[in-house]
Amino acid sequence: MNISIYKEIIKNLKPLTNSKFMYNRKRWEKLNPKFTNFISEFENVDISRQDVIDSFQNFYIGKSNWEKPFLLTMIWGFADTGYGTYRTNNYIAEEKNQNLIQKSFEAVKNNNLELAYKSLKSIKGLNISYISKILYFATKACDYKEYALIYDIRVAKSLIKLSTTPEIFEIVEVVPSSKFVHYKIYNTLMHKYSAELNLDAESLEMFLFEQRF
């Protein structure tokens, strides 16, 4: 993948502060009322990546419950899309799912990314895009040297687009694999590419997501 020509663009990105979305309370008004109090301080303000990482750090030192980092991840990810509330409510409705979320958080803390991934994948409707978002924020909070990275369809398409000819790209359908072994390969490659160009891996991921090429 030839990304060296975009090195300066990637280097100037600031994902922790500039990658942010507003928690529009009206848009999320149907969020399960049992959970809204966990995130009331963020109503109608921007939520940055750093805010979500901070919420995970507070969870890991016992200053908050699991609900806050999970909900902030969903709100940051879904932003103002109309279906975010519905899907989030489905994820948190059952006690079984709540236990799986907590299990995944603890697995990250215990350096067991595979268990964390598979626990989240057991939640109906939770796909690679949002599983990887949770793992990104959680591993950043736990100071993983090679933290997990967000992997969604836009990133997958960018990886292919930068690795092949325009003609080939136009005639194939690209979706990210949901297998843990492939997600692990993705993370390894992203950190490898970033290290070779002396870039932050999360900046490279943001560049691929924004498709700045």
Backbone as ProteinMPNN parsed JSONL, in Angstrom:
{"seq_chain_A": "MNISIYKEIIKNLKPLTNSKFMYNRKRWEKLNPKFTNFISEFENVDISRQDVIDSFQNFYIGKSNWEKPFLLTMIWGFADTGYGTYRTNNYIAEEKNQNLIQKSFEAVKNNNLELAYKSLKSIKGLNISYISKILYFATKACDYKEYALIYDIRVAKSLIKLSTTPEIFEIVEVVPSSKFVHYKIYNTLMHKYSAELNLDAESLEMFLFEQRF", "coords_chain_A": {"N_chain_A": [[0.847, -1.196, 0.0], [0.718, 2.108, -0.987], [1.343, 4.733, 0.848], [3.071, 6.684, 1.48], [3.221, 9.098, 0.091], [1.277, 10.569, 1.229], [2.098, 11.243, 3.693], [2.586, 13.704, 5.137], [0.046, 14.822, 5.293], [-1.258, 12.905, 6.867], [0.274, 13.022, 9.186], [-0.4, 15.492, 10.208], [-2.944, 15.207, 11.133], [-5.237, 15.143, 13.88], [-6.467, 12.977, 15.641], [-7.361, 12.435, 18.301], [-8.454, 14.765, 19.314], [-9.749, 16.144, 17.229], [-11.439, 14.374, 15.98], [-14.553, 14.064, 16.51], [-17.947, 14.04, 17.788], [-21.239, 15.336, 18.255], [-23.274, 14.759, 21.103], [-26.332, 14.681, 20.551], [-29.023, 15.341, 22.272], [-31.755, 15.365, 21.656], [-31.856, 13.867, 19.314], [-31.186, 11.443, 20.371], [-33.249, 10.873, 22.087], [-34.852, 8.666, 22.594], [-33.296, 6.846, 23.833], [-32.802, 4.232, 26.14], [-34.233, 5.089, 29.172], [-33.184, 4.242, 31.599], [-30.524, 4.392, 31.347], [-29.663, 6.905, 30.576], [-28.784, 8.71, 32.523], [-26.149, 8.128, 33.013], [-24.645, 9.441, 31.17], [-25.313, 12.084, 31.174], [-23.867, 14.441, 31.519], [-22.738, 14.952, 29.095], [-24.627, 15.873, 27.366], [-25.658, 17.426, 24.438], [-23.116, 18.349, 23.768], [-19.848, 18.193, 22.225], [-18.328, 15.037, 21.763], [-15.212, 13.761, 22.014], [-12.592, 11.582, 20.751], [-10.709, 11.401, 22.761], [-12.248, 11.964, 25.015], [-13.802, 9.65, 25.194], [-11.841, 7.707, 25.598], [-10.898, 8.59, 28.07], [-13.142, 8.017, 29.612], [-13.11, 5.244, 29.615], [-10.704, 4.833, 30.962], [-11.394, 5.808, 33.476], [-13.295, 3.922, 34.153], [-11.668, 1.656, 34.406], [-10.168, 2.25, 36.65], [-12.017, 2.222, 38.564], [-13.744, 4.394, 38.858], [-16.064, 4.777, 37.481], [-19.02, 3.193, 36.091], [-19.534, 0.466, 33.729], [-21.364, 1.301, 31.865], [-21.069, 3.983, 31.042], [-18.585, 4.327, 29.405], [-19.29, 2.518, 27.365], [-21.705, 3.548, 26.287], [-20.863, 6.097, 25.46], [-19.096, 5.366, 23.463], [-20.863, 4.274, 21.588], [-22.452, 6.524, 20.983], [-20.528, 8.294, 19.997], [-19.779, 6.816, 17.773], [-22.166, 6.308, 16.245], [-23.107, 8.855, 16.014], [-25.188, 11.292, 14.643], [-26.852, 9.606, 13.25], [-29.941, 8.131, 12.308], [-30.569, 5.587, 13.278], [-29.055, 4.916, 15.453], [-29.885, 5.058, 18.172], [-31.843, 3.037, 18.36], [-30.36, 0.682, 17.779], [-28.427, 0.753, 19.8], [-30.03, 0.541, 22.092], [-30.915, -2.08, 21.732], [-28.521, -3.476, 22.096], [-27.986, -3.122, 24.809], [-30.18, -4.014, 26.173], [-30.649, -6.639, 27.212], [-29.674, -8.562, 30.047], [-27.786, -10.519, 29.618], [-26.301, -9.529, 27.456], [-25.244, -7.241, 28.639], [-23.549, -8.394, 30.495], [-21.734, -9.594, 28.757], [-20.55, -7.365, 27.595], [-19.23, -6.24, 29.816], [-17.539, -8.367, 30.344], [-15.909, -8.302, 28.095], [-14.595, -5.854, 28.456], [-13.079, -6.402, 30.741], [-11.506, -8.431, 29.749], [-9.863, -7.088, 27.938], [-8.389, -5.56, 29.737], [-6.989, -7.629, 30.912], [-5.283, -8.327, 28.946], [-6.255, -9.941, 26.896], [-7.189, -9.922, 24.013], [-8.509, -11.405, 22.091], [-10.522, -12.827, 23.476], [-12.004, -10.637, 24.347], [-12.879, -9.612, 21.903], [-14.418, -11.772, 20.87], [-16.367, -12.001, 22.819], [-17.821, -9.628, 22.503], [-18.663, -10.016, 19.895], [-20.572, -11.914, 20.255], [-22.854, -10.585, 20.838], [-25.885, -9.904, 19.479], [-26.17, -8.281, 16.393], [-24.082, -6.521, 16.809], [-21.447, -5.402, 15.072], [-18.262, -5.696, 13.246], [-17.408, -3.063, 12.871], [-18.298, -1.616, 15.149], [-17.47, -3.237, 17.226], [-14.709, -3.017, 16.898], [-14.38, -0.319, 17.434], [-14.981, -0.17, 20.183], [-12.885, -1.773, 21.157], [-10.681, -0.32, 20.325], [-10.857, 2.093, 21.888], [-10.778, 0.966, 24.466], [-8.308, -0.437, 24.536], [-6.559, 1.664, 24.15], [-7.018, 3.042, 26.512], [-5.936, 1.246, 28.26], [-3.296, 1.412, 27.72], [-2.035, -0.107, 25.666], [0.732, -0.939, 23.677], [0.64, -1.607, 20.939], [-2.133, -0.751, 20.153], [-5.585, -1.64, 19.557], [-7.346, -0.996, 16.487], [-9.804, 0.996, 14.773], [-11.978, -0.546, 12.52], [-13.743, -0.436, 9.745], [-16.162, -0.345, 7.026], [-15.454, 1.828, 5.393], [-12.744, 2.212, 5.938], [-11.793, -0.286, 5.111], [-12.39, -0.181, 2.353], [-10.722, 1.914, 1.604], [-8.194, 0.82, 2.072], [-8.076, -1.12, 0.058], [-8.432, 0.473, -2.199], [-6.116, 1.996, -2.225], [-4.307, 0.101, -2.803], [-4.574, -1.08, -5.242], [-5.503, -0.936, -8.762], [-7.582, 1.701, -10.153], [-9.501, 0.63, -11.883], [-9.796, -2.064, -11.108], [-10.669, -1.675, -8.489], [-13.193, -0.575, -8.909], [-14.757, -2.687, -9.761], [-15.185, -4.531, -7.776], [-16.686, -5.653, -4.7], [-16.282, -4.43, -1.467], [-15.918, -5.422, 1.827], [-15.295, -5.384, 5.336], [-13.659, -8.122, 6.916], [-15.091, -10.211, 9.435], [-13.763, -11.926, 11.052], [-11.75, -12.764, 13.839], [-9.026, -13.413, 13.517], [-8.401, -12.143, 11.138], [-8.875, -9.505, 11.827], [-6.842, -9.159, 13.635], [-4.619, -9.369, 11.944], [-5.053, -7.086, 10.399], [-4.655, -5.045, 12.344], [-1.941, -5.477, 12.936], [-0.728, -4.931, 10.437], [-1.434, -2.227, 10.1], [-0.079, -0.975, 12.213], [2.473, -1.614, 11.449], [2.761, -0.27, 8.94], [2.506, 2.33, 9.901], [4.686, 2.596, 11.66], [6.816, 2.387, 9.902], [6.68, 4.803, 8.572], [6.882, 6.544, 10.587], [4.521, 7.416, 11.937], [1.471, 8.019, 13.795], [-0.6, 5.293, 14.481], [-3.373, 5.556, 14.804], [-3.831, 7.924, 13.515], [-3.328, 7.226, 10.89], [-5.447, 5.423, 10.529], [-7.614, 7.228, 10.795], [-7.141, 8.819, 8.571], [-7.565, 6.961, 6.503], [-10.265, 6.432, 6.957], [-11.425, 8.93, 6.466], [-10.801, 9.178, 3.876], [-8.872, 10.777, 2.464], [-7.643, 11.176, -0.168]], "CA_chain_A": [[0.0, 0.0, 0.0], [1.547, 3.308, -1.086], [0.788, 5.853, 1.616], [4.142, 7.621, 1.8], [2.968, 10.406, -0.515], [0.299, 11.274, 2.067], [2.663, 11.274, 5.037], [2.398, 14.982, 5.818], [-1.384, 14.962, 5.587], [-1.566, 12.018, 7.993], [0.985, 13.503, 10.373], [-1.066, 16.695, 10.728], [-4.256, 14.883, 11.688], [-5.275, 15.079, 15.341], [-7.662, 12.176, 15.894], [-7.849, 12.445, 19.677], [-9.22, 15.986, 19.598], [-10.545, 16.623, 16.093], [-12.426, 13.361, 15.597], [-15.553, 14.205, 17.572], [-19.336, 14.157, 17.371], [-22.089, 15.842, 19.318], [-24.347, 13.954, 21.688], [-27.574, 15.431, 20.353], [-29.989, 14.703, 23.183], [-33.035, 15.183, 20.969], [-31.695, 12.752, 18.38], [-31.071, 10.235, 21.177], [-34.251, 10.982, 23.148], [-35.459, 7.37, 22.866], [-32.353, 5.974, 24.522], [-33.366, 3.652, 27.36], [-34.097, 6.07, 30.261], [-32.397, 3.69, 32.705], [-29.099, 4.577, 31.061], [-29.318, 8.281, 30.185], [-28.109, 9.461, 33.588], [-24.718, 7.834, 32.994], [-23.959, 10.313, 30.207], [-26.025, 13.37, 31.167], [-22.917, 15.557, 31.443], [-22.328, 15.149, 27.711], [-25.769, 16.266, 26.545], [-25.512, 18.548, 23.51], [-21.727, 18.805, 23.626], [-19.043, 17.296, 21.4], [-17.598, 13.943, 22.403], [-14.007, 13.452, 21.235], [-11.983, 10.28, 21.034], [-10.059, 11.476, 24.072], [-13.306, 11.86, 26.032], [-14.194, 8.244, 25.327], [-10.703, 7.03, 26.223], [-10.922, 8.982, 29.483], [-14.226, 7.302, 30.29], [-12.624, 3.877, 29.833], [-9.697, 4.888, 32.022], [-12.117, 5.947, 34.743], [-13.884, 2.61, 34.446], [-10.638, 0.712, 34.824], [-9.685, 2.568, 38.0], [-13.152, 2.12, 39.471], [-14.432, 5.667, 39.055], [-17.346, 4.789, 36.777], [-19.53, 1.895, 35.677], [-19.294, 0.128, 32.323], [-22.344, 1.933, 30.985], [-20.599, 5.263, 30.499], [-17.723, 4.175, 28.225], [-19.989, 1.838, 26.274], [-22.653, 4.477, 25.659], [-20.118, 7.152, 24.761], [-18.581, 4.76, 22.229], [-21.972, 4.172, 20.646], [-22.85, 7.875, 20.555], [-19.444, 8.786, 19.136], [-19.785, 6.063, 16.526], [-23.39, 6.507, 15.465], [-23.313, 10.308, 15.854], [-26.594, 11.683, 14.51], [-27.614, 8.715, 12.372], [-31.258, 7.901, 12.884], [-30.76, 4.252, 13.834], [-28.126, 4.691, 16.562], [-30.596, 4.805, 19.429], [-32.487, 1.73, 18.272], [-29.36, -0.378, 17.868], [-27.821, 0.801, 21.131], [-31.01, -0.037, 23.016], [-30.889, -3.536, 21.557], [-27.286, -4.006, 22.659], [-27.949, -3.033, 26.275], [-31.481, -4.39, 26.745], [-30.615, -7.902, 27.947], [-28.61, -8.723, 31.042], [-26.755, -11.349, 28.989], [-25.444, -8.634, 26.677], [-24.532, -6.387, 29.586], [-22.459, -9.207, 31.045], [-20.74, -9.774, 27.695], [-19.828, -6.092, 27.47], [-18.306, -6.161, 30.951], [-16.533, -9.417, 30.146], [-14.96, -7.827, 27.081], [-13.777, -4.799, 29.062], [-12.12, -7.033, 31.642], [-10.569, -9.184, 28.916], [-8.87, -6.119, 27.446], [-7.515, -5.256, 30.878], [-6.157, -8.81, 31.151], [-4.467, -8.541, 27.744], [-6.826, -11.036, 26.109], [-7.972, -9.226, 23.004], [-9.368, -12.369, 21.388], [-11.708, -13.046, 24.309], [-12.785, -9.401, 24.302], [-13.502, -9.557, 20.58], [-15.438, -12.809, 20.726], [-17.463, -11.68, 23.735], [-18.624, -8.597, 21.849], [-19.261, -10.584, 18.687], [-21.717, -12.725, 20.675], [-24.01, -9.704, 20.973], [-26.58, -9.85, 18.189], [-26.205, -6.995, 15.713], [-22.854, -5.745, 17.019], [-20.558, -5.844, 13.998], [-16.844, -5.376, 13.326], [-17.219, -1.617, 12.972], [-18.48, -1.146, 16.527], [-16.574, -4.03, 18.07], [-13.364, -2.436, 16.803], [-14.397, 0.978, 18.124], [-14.866, -0.459, 21.611], [-11.545, -2.283, 21.443], [-9.743, 0.805, 20.159], [-10.895, 2.955, 23.068], [-10.38, 0.202, 25.646], [-6.866, -0.71, 24.512], [-5.876, 2.949, 24.371], [-7.126, 3.329, 27.939], [-5.062, 0.303, 28.971], [-1.917, 1.696, 27.301], [-1.439, -1.097, 24.766], [1.68, -0.345, 22.734], [-0.024, -1.769, 19.638], [-3.56, -0.721, 20.475], [-6.507, -2.032, 18.496], [-7.751, 0.13, 15.643], [-11.15, 0.933, 14.213], [-11.995, -1.209, 11.207], [-15.092, -0.426, 9.185], [-16.209, -0.492, 5.574], [-14.729, 2.923, 4.741], [-11.32, 1.901, 6.07], [-11.521, -1.438, 4.244], [-12.39, 0.279, 0.968], [-9.526, 2.73, 1.384], [-7.047, -0.083, 1.983], [-8.074, -1.723, -1.275], [-8.273, 1.526, -3.212], [-4.722, 2.424, -2.239], [-3.456, -1.056, -3.07], [-4.852, -1.656, -6.553], [-5.817, 0.051, -9.795], [-8.971, 2.191, -10.098], [-10.389, -0.27, -12.626], [-10.068, -3.218, -10.255], [-11.469, -1.224, -7.338], [-14.563, -0.3, -9.329], [-15.528, -3.881, -10.104], [-15.269, -5.449, -6.641], [-17.369, -5.195, -3.491], [-15.351, -4.528, -0.348], [-16.454, -5.385, 3.19], [-14.277, -5.873, 6.267], [-13.889, -9.449, 7.479], [-15.49, -10.192, 10.846], [-12.998, -12.942, 11.771], [-10.751, -12.177, 14.724], [-7.69, -13.596, 12.955], [-8.21, -11.1, 10.127], [-8.784, -8.226, 12.539], [-5.49, -9.132, 14.199], [-3.722, -9.062, 10.825], [-5.279, -5.667, 10.081], [-3.976, -4.22, 13.343], [-0.493, -5.639, 12.751], [-0.349, -4.202, 9.23], [-1.578, -0.783, 10.325], [1.032, -0.52, 13.062], [3.692, -1.766, 10.632], [2.786, 0.862, 8.014], [2.7, 3.563, 10.669], [6.059, 2.627, 12.177], [7.729, 2.615, 8.771], [6.628, 6.216, 8.2], [6.938, 7.328, 11.825], [3.21, 8.025, 12.102], [0.587, 7.385, 14.766], [-1.494, 4.364, 13.796], [-4.742, 6.072, 14.808], [-3.895, 8.966, 12.487], [-3.462, 6.508, 9.627], [-6.833, 4.937, 10.47], [-8.488, 8.376, 10.541], [-6.9, 9.184, 7.177], [-8.259, 5.983, 5.663], [-11.705, 6.626, 7.125], [-11.844, 10.183, 5.811], [-10.493, 9.014, 2.448], [-8.227, 12.018, 2.031], [-6.73, 10.911, -1.28]], "C_chain_A": [[0.883, 1.249, 0.0], [0.884, 4.484, -0.362], [1.831, 6.928, 1.895], [3.887, 9.014, 1.238], [1.975, 11.232, 0.309], [0.817, 11.486, 3.494], [2.384, 12.579, 5.774], [0.93, 15.229, 6.174], [-1.741, 14.139, 6.824], [-0.955, 12.553, 9.281], [0.276, 14.696, 11.014], [-2.467, 16.432, 11.27], [-4.175, 14.782, 13.209], [-6.527, 14.296, 15.773], [-8.222, 12.286, 17.306], [-8.716, 13.653, 19.998], [-10.156, 16.406, 18.47], [-11.587, 15.622, 15.596], [-13.486, 13.316, 16.698], [-16.947, 14.402, 16.979], [-20.183, 14.604, 18.552], [-23.093, 14.787, 19.799], [-25.611, 14.806, 21.648], [-28.676, 14.749, 21.161], [-31.331, 14.453, 22.503], [-32.977, 13.989, 20.02], [-31.694, 11.425, 19.136], [-32.138, 10.165, 22.268], [-34.905, 9.651, 23.502], [-34.484, 6.37, 23.472], [-32.984, 5.501, 25.829], [-33.147, 4.586, 28.551], [-33.319, 5.564, 31.472], [-30.913, 3.982, 32.542], [-28.696, 6.027, 30.818], [-28.55, 9.044, 31.256], [-26.605, 9.226, 33.594], [-23.942, 8.81, 32.109], [-24.576, 11.716, 30.154], [-25.086, 14.566, 31.026], [-22.486, 15.878, 30.013], [-23.466, 15.608, 26.8], [-25.473, 17.53, 25.745], [-24.114, 19.166, 23.495], [-20.975, 17.78, 22.78], [-18.343, 16.252, 22.251], [-16.417, 13.588, 21.507], [-13.521, 12.048, 21.544], [-11.358, 10.294, 22.429], [-11.076, 11.374, 25.197], [-13.689, 10.406, 26.273], [-13.073, 7.447, 25.99], [-10.668, 7.336, 27.719], [-11.993, 8.22, 30.255], [-13.839, 5.84, 30.548], [-11.578, 3.851, 30.944], [-10.351, 4.999, 33.386], [-12.794, 4.64, 35.139], [-12.828, 1.67, 35.014], [-10.055, 1.022, 36.196], [-10.834, 2.648, 38.995], [-13.92, 3.4, 39.724], [-15.761, 5.762, 38.315], [-17.753, 3.364, 36.434], [-19.274, 1.687, 34.191], [-20.202, 0.898, 31.366], [-21.81, 3.194, 30.309], [-19.676, 5.082, 29.299], [-18.425, 3.481, 27.065], [-20.914, 2.804, 25.542], [-21.937, 5.588, 24.903], [-19.525, 6.619, 23.455], [-19.675, 4.685, 21.179], [-22.368, 5.548, 20.105], [-21.789, 8.473, 19.643], [-19.505, 8.104, 17.78], [-20.989, 6.324, 15.651], [-23.658, 7.976, 15.16], [-24.804, 10.609, 15.717], [-27.359, 10.822, 13.519], [-28.914, 8.326, 13.065], [-31.436, 6.571, 13.586], [-29.86, 3.96, 15.036], [-28.814, 4.339, 17.86], [-31.195, 3.409, 19.45], [-31.475, 0.601, 18.467], [-28.727, -0.423, 19.257], [-28.752, 0.206, 22.17], [-31.035, -1.556, 22.934], [-29.657, -4.158, 22.214], [-27.35, -4.094, 24.191], [-29.207, -3.56, 26.951], [-31.394, -5.621, 27.643], [-29.432, -7.972, 28.906], [-27.457, -9.552, 30.478], [-25.779, -10.479, 28.205], [-24.633, -7.723, 27.588], [-23.345, -7.128, 30.196], [-21.349, -9.424, 30.018], [-19.906, -8.514, 27.495], [-18.791, -5.975, 28.584], [-17.192, -7.202, 30.837], [-15.472, -8.97, 29.148], [-14.039, -6.754, 27.652], [-12.689, -5.413, 29.95], [-11.084, -7.834, 30.854], [-9.483, -8.277, 28.342], [-7.869, -5.805, 28.557], [-6.529, -6.397, 31.138], [-5.354, -9.221, 29.918], [-4.945, -9.731, 26.911], [-7.781, -10.434, 25.08], [-8.931, -10.174, 22.274], [-10.642, -12.643, 22.173], [-12.606, -11.821, 24.285], [-13.558, -9.309, 23.0], [-14.661, -10.537, 20.479], [-16.616, -12.596, 21.672], [-18.391, -10.652, 23.099], [-19.331, -9.136, 20.613], [-20.48, -11.445, 19.013], [-22.988, -11.898, 20.841], [-24.65, -9.514, 19.605], [-26.593, -8.42, 17.639], [-24.957, -6.151, 15.87], [-21.805, -6.25, 16.032], [-19.127, -5.349, 14.19], [-16.596, -3.884, 13.498], [-17.291, -1.148, 14.424], [-17.69, -1.979, 17.527], [-15.186, -3.391, 18.077], [-13.29, -1.059, 17.454], [-14.223, 0.776, 19.628], [-13.445, -0.888, 21.961], [-10.48, -1.208, 21.266], [-9.696, 1.642, 21.432], [-10.394, 2.223, 24.314], [-8.883, -0.064, 25.679], [-6.047, 0.565, 24.655], [-5.88, 3.28, 25.866], [-6.192, 2.455, 28.764], [-3.603, 0.402, 28.521], [-1.264, 0.548, 26.523], [-0.462, -0.39, 23.831], [1.123, -0.424, 21.319], [-1.528, -1.895, 19.901], [-4.395, -1.153, 19.265], [-6.967, -0.792, 17.737], [-9.153, -0.088, 15.082], [-11.075, 0.382, 12.793], [-13.431, -1.273, 10.711], [-15.027, -0.454, 7.662], [-15.455, 0.618, 4.851], [-13.223, 2.674, 4.79], [-10.946, 0.748, 5.147], [-11.451, -1.019, 2.776], [-11.142, 1.1, 0.653], [-8.279, 1.864, 1.256], [-6.942, -0.707, 0.595], [-7.809, -0.678, -2.359], [-6.826, 1.98, -3.34], [-3.765, 1.296, -2.626], [-3.655, -1.647, -4.462], [-5.168, -0.549, -7.55], [-7.27, 0.51, -9.665], [-9.952, 1.247, -10.791], [-10.767, -1.491, -11.791], [-10.969, -2.815, -9.093], [-12.935, -1.055, -7.714], [-15.385, -1.558, -9.558], [-15.594, -4.917, -8.975], [-16.075, -4.807, -5.507], [-16.445, -5.434, -2.311], [-16.105, -4.434, 0.974], [-15.375, -5.914, 4.123], [-14.635, -7.254, 6.803], [-14.236, -9.322, 8.961], [-14.742, -11.249, 11.667], [-11.907, -12.29, 12.613], [-9.349, -12.282, 14.135], [-7.392, -12.537, 11.899], [-8.116, -9.717, 10.764], [-7.386, -8.068, 13.147], [-4.462, -8.786, 13.127], [-3.824, -7.59, 10.448], [-4.523, -4.763, 11.055], [-2.46, -4.276, 13.179], [-0.002, -4.844, 11.543], [-0.398, -2.695, 9.448], [-0.448, -0.237, 11.186], [2.362, -0.623, 12.312], [3.832, -0.581, 9.674], [3.111, 2.154, 8.754], [4.131, 3.69, 11.169], [7.057, 2.936, 11.071], [7.788, 4.083, 8.384], [6.653, 7.146, 9.407], [5.644, 8.12, 12.038], [2.461, 7.337, 13.238], [-0.409, 6.511, 14.017], [-2.927, 4.886, 13.746], [-4.909, 7.217, 13.803], [-4.034, 8.342, 11.107], [-4.889, 5.982, 9.469], [-7.797, 6.072, 10.165], [-8.362, 8.832, 9.087], [-7.644, 8.241, 6.236], [-9.775, 6.153, 5.757], [-12.188, 7.854, 6.373], [-11.565, 10.171, 4.323], [-9.924, 10.298, 1.835], [-7.201, 11.744, 0.927], [-7.524, 10.902, -2.58]], "O_chain_A": [[1.709, 1.422, 0.897], [-0.014, 5.136, -0.895], [1.515, 7.964, 2.479], [4.292, 10.008, 1.841], [1.848, 12.44, 0.113], [0.059, 11.862, 4.387], [1.98, 12.549, 6.937], [0.623, 15.78, 7.231], [-2.439, 14.618, 7.718], [-1.59, 12.538, 10.335], [0.347, 14.883, 12.229], [-3.105, 17.338, 11.807], [-3.148, 14.377, 13.754], [-7.516, 14.883, 16.212], [-9.439, 12.236, 17.49], [-9.603, 13.581, 20.848], [-11.228, 16.957, 18.719], [-12.511, 15.992, 14.872], [-13.327, 12.612, 17.695], [-17.11, 14.858, 15.847], [-19.882, 14.288, 19.703], [-23.67, 14.039, 19.01], [-25.914, 15.548, 22.583], [-29.191, 13.702, 20.768], [-31.971, 13.432, 22.754], [-33.921, 13.204, 19.932], [-32.144, 10.405, 18.613], [-31.952, 9.472, 23.268], [-35.458, 9.51, 24.593], [-34.802, 5.189, 23.61], [-33.624, 6.279, 26.536], [-32.002, 4.855, 28.912], [-32.845, 6.361, 32.282], [-30.137, 3.838, 33.487], [-27.508, 6.348, 30.85], [-27.754, 9.927, 30.938], [-25.858, 10.046, 34.129], [-22.734, 8.985, 32.274], [-24.372, 12.446, 29.184], [-25.473, 15.594, 30.471], [-21.936, 16.948, 29.751], [-23.28, 15.719, 25.588], [-25.09, 18.561, 26.298], [-23.956, 20.359, 23.239], [-21.415, 16.64, 22.637], [-17.829, 16.553, 23.329], [-16.605, 13.162, 20.368], [-13.988, 11.408, 22.487], [-11.466, 9.323, 23.179], [-10.797, 10.76, 26.227], [-13.876, 9.983, 27.414], [-13.333, 6.605, 26.849], [-10.434, 6.444, 28.535], [-11.785, 7.825, 31.403], [-14.2, 5.271, 31.578], [-11.575, 2.942, 31.774], [-9.915, 4.36, 34.343], [-12.857, 4.295, 36.319], [-13.077, 0.97, 35.995], [-9.5, 0.132, 36.84], [-10.652, 3.088, 40.13], [-14.668, 3.492, 40.697], [-16.505, 6.726, 38.501], [-16.936, 2.445, 36.48], [-18.854, 2.604, 33.484], [-19.854, 1.118, 30.206], [-22.078, 3.433, 29.131], [-19.962, 5.646, 28.243], [-18.184, 3.817, 25.906], [-20.903, 2.868, 24.313], [-22.367, 5.976, 23.817], [-19.462, 7.339, 22.459], [-19.441, 4.996, 20.011], [-22.591, 5.708, 18.905], [-22.114, 9.089, 18.628], [-19.305, 8.747, 16.749], [-20.851, 6.537, 14.447], [-24.337, 8.309, 14.189], [-25.596, 10.224, 16.577], [-28.393, 11.242, 12.999], [-28.957, 8.21, 14.289], [-32.344, 6.42, 14.403], [-29.907, 2.857, 15.581], [-28.385, 3.431, 18.572], [-31.071, 2.685, 20.438], [-31.718, -0.328, 19.238], [-28.517, -1.497, 19.82], [-28.314, -0.551, 23.036], [-31.161, -2.237, 23.952], [-29.738, -5.231, 22.813], [-26.826, -5.035, 24.787], [-29.293, -3.555, 28.179], [-31.996, -5.648, 28.717], [-28.337, -7.5, 28.604], [-26.296, -9.321, 30.814], [-24.567, -10.675, 28.284], [-23.458, -7.466, 27.325], [-22.273, -6.554, 30.388], [-20.168, -9.438, 30.364], [-18.701, -8.589, 27.254], [-17.629, -5.655, 28.336], [-16.044, -6.938, 31.193], [-14.283, -9.228, 29.334], [-12.842, -6.744, 27.367], [-11.532, -4.995, 29.912], [-9.92, -7.905, 31.247], [-8.316, -8.664, 28.273], [-6.658, -5.789, 28.335], [-5.386, -6.167, 31.532], [-4.815, -10.326, 29.856], [-4.142, -10.437, 26.3], [-9.0, -10.437, 25.253], [-10.031, -9.779, 21.889], [-11.727, -12.686, 21.595], [-13.828, -11.944, 24.212], [-14.741, -8.971, 22.989], [-15.756, -10.172, 20.053], [-17.743, -12.976, 21.353], [-19.613, -10.797, 23.153], [-20.466, -8.756, 20.323], [-21.324, -11.68, 18.148], [-24.078, -12.454, 20.971], [-24.01, -9.015, 18.68], [-26.977, -7.478, 18.332], [-24.78, -5.168, 15.15], [-21.333, -7.382, 16.139], [-18.819, -4.67, 15.169], [-15.666, -3.488, 14.201], [-16.446, -0.374, 14.875], [-17.284, -1.468, 18.571], [-14.566, -3.242, 19.13], [-12.241, -0.677, 17.972], [-13.424, 1.458, 20.268], [-12.872, -0.42, 22.945], [-9.483, -1.196, 21.988], [-8.623, 1.874, 21.989], [-9.668, 2.798, 25.125], [-8.252, 0.067, 26.728], [-4.955, 0.54, 25.223], [-4.878, 3.738, 26.415], [-5.717, 2.86, 29.824], [-2.775, -0.427, 28.897], [-0.079, 0.267, 26.703], [-0.795, 0.646, 23.256], [1.129, 0.564, 20.585], [-2.1, -2.984, 19.875], [-3.965, -1.044, 18.117], [-6.977, 0.315, 18.275], [-9.614, -1.22, 14.94], [-10.236, 0.783, 11.986], [-14.234, -2.069, 11.2], [-13.946, -0.575, 7.085], [-14.872, 0.373, 3.795], [-12.516, 2.898, 3.808], [-9.913, 0.789, 4.48], [-10.559, -1.449, 2.043], [-10.576, 0.991, -0.435], [-7.409, 2.139, 0.43], [-5.853, -0.807, 0.029], [-7.061, -0.919, -3.306], [-6.366, 2.308, -4.434], [-2.56, 1.512, -2.759], [-2.98, -2.609, -4.827], [-5.107, 0.634, -7.216], [-8.1, -0.218, -9.121], [-11.089, 1.083, -10.348], [-11.928, -1.901, -11.774], [-11.915, -3.526, -8.755], [-13.821, -1.363, -6.917], [-16.614, -1.489, -9.549], [-16.012, -6.052, -9.2], [-16.132, -3.584, -5.379], [-15.885, -6.521, -2.169], [-16.842, -3.477, 1.209], [-14.616, -6.805, 3.742], [-15.798, -7.518, 7.109], [-13.736, -8.434, 9.653], [-15.047, -11.448, 12.842], [-11.223, -11.375, 12.154], [-8.564, -11.34, 14.241], [-6.254, -12.082, 11.78], [-7.365, -8.86, 10.295], [-6.827, -6.972, 13.165], [-3.542, -8.004, 13.371], [-2.814, -6.929, 10.207], [-3.835, -3.831, 10.64], [-1.779, -3.255, 13.271], [1.021, -4.163, 11.617], [0.504, -1.974, 9.022], [0.078, 0.843, 10.916], [3.264, 0.188, 12.52], [4.893, 0.04, 9.601], [3.901, 2.97, 8.279], [4.72, 4.769, 11.109], [8.027, 3.663, 11.285], [8.822, 4.564, 7.919], [6.473, 8.358, 9.284], [5.669, 9.326, 12.285], [2.778, 6.204, 13.601], [-0.996, 6.945, 13.026], [-3.623, 4.682, 12.752], [-6.009, 7.447, 13.301], [-4.761, 8.853, 10.255], [-5.473, 6.087, 8.39], [-8.709, 5.901, 9.356], [-9.355, 9.187, 8.452], [-8.28, 8.686, 5.28], [-10.483, 6.032, 4.757], [-13.232, 7.824, 5.721], [-12.031, 11.042, 3.59], [-10.427, 10.818, 0.839], [-6.02, 12.053, 1.085], [-6.953, 10.696, -3.651]]}, "name": "protein", "num_of_chains": 1, "seq": "MNISIYKEIIKNLKPLTNSKFMYNRKRWEKLNPKFTNFISEFENVDISRQDVIDSFQNFYIGKSNWEKPFLLTMIWGFADTGYGTYRTNNYIAEEKNQNLIQKSFEAVKNNNLELAYKSLKSIKGLNISYISKILYFATKACDYKEYALIYDIRVAKSLIKLSTTPEIFEIVEVVPSSKFVHYKIYNTLMHKYSAELNLDAESLEMFLFEQRF"}
